[in-house]
């Protein structure tokens, strides 16, 4: 077991992500382990989102807004998905990713608009 105290996290500026993202997305790392587990806070500006992707061993997301506070989303390994902000609000989540991630195509505007209309 490893305890990672927030006071021991490196003080570095948020990293602006590019590549498989649409819009302004920033990442603040918490930890990375040798077994491929990665944990960090991801901030999406309004309208920002990831491309479709699949995590080899799954992903766990906690989001402080939009879902009910404290809700946890588990995405099983091999499930194609994307995540991001609605068109008019920020979205921040803590992501725990297990194993490698395979990136796919950009989320289409019709898919994004459909998700916005059905948002919780």
N, C-alpha and C positions, 0 to 999 in steps of 0.2 A: 504494500500500500504506500502511496505517496501523498502527502499533504502539501498543497501548494498555497502558501499564504499570499494574499493580494499584495502585501507589503514587499514581497520578493519578486513580483512581476517586473519585467524591464520597463523602464519609463521611456517610451518611444511614441512618436506621433502615430496616429491612426494611419494605416496604409490604404490608399485609395486603390480599389480593385479595378482592373480593366480586363479585357479579354471576354470571357463568357458572361458578361453582365450588360444590361441596358440601363443607362442612367448612372447616377452618382451612388456608389456603394463603397463603404469603408469597413475595414477589418481591424479589430484589436485582439491580438492573440492572448490566450490564457496559458495554454501549454500544447506541446507536441510530444508524442512518445515514439519510441523505436518500433512499436508494433503497428504504427500507422494511425493511431488515434490522434485527432486534432480537436482542440476546443478553443473557441473564441467568440467574441461578440461581433455581430455583423449589423451594420446600420444601412438601411435603404432610404434614400430620399424619396419624396412623393414620385410615383411613377417608375421607380427603379425596380429591377428584378434580375434574377439569375436566368441563365438559359436552362433548358431542360437538362437534367443530368441524373445519373445513377450512382449510388454509393455501393461499393463492393459488399460491405458488411452492415450497412444501414447508417442511419443518422438519427439523432435525438435533438429536437429543438424546444427551447423554452422561450416564450414571448411574453413580455410584460404588458402588451396592449392588444387590442382588437379581439383576440381570443379572450376567454375569461382569465383574469390574472392567476398565474400559477399553473395554467394548463400546460401540458407537455404533449408534443407531437412526436410519435415514433414512426419513422419511415423505414420499413424493412429493407434489407439488402436487395438490390436488383430492381427496386421500384422506381420507375422514371417519374420525376417530379421537378417542380421549380418552386421558388418562393420569392416574395418581394412585397413592396408596399402597395397600398391602394393608390389611386390617381391623385388623392388630395391629402394623404397623411403619411407621416414617417412610419417605418417599421424597424424595430430593433429586436434581434433575437440572439440568444446564446446557442451556438451550434456545436454539437459534439458529433464528429464524423468518424466513422470506423472504416479503416481500409482505404483503398484507392477510390477515386472519383472519376467517372467517365463523362465528359461533357458532350452534349448533343446540340441540336439546333436552337436558335433563338426562339423565345416564346412569341408567337404571332400576335398581332394587335387584336384580332377577333378572339383568340384564346384568353388574352389578358383582359379584354373588356368583359367577356363572359364571367371570368373569375371575380372581377370587380362588382358586377351586378349581383352575384350570389354570395358576396362576402358576409361573414357572420355579423 
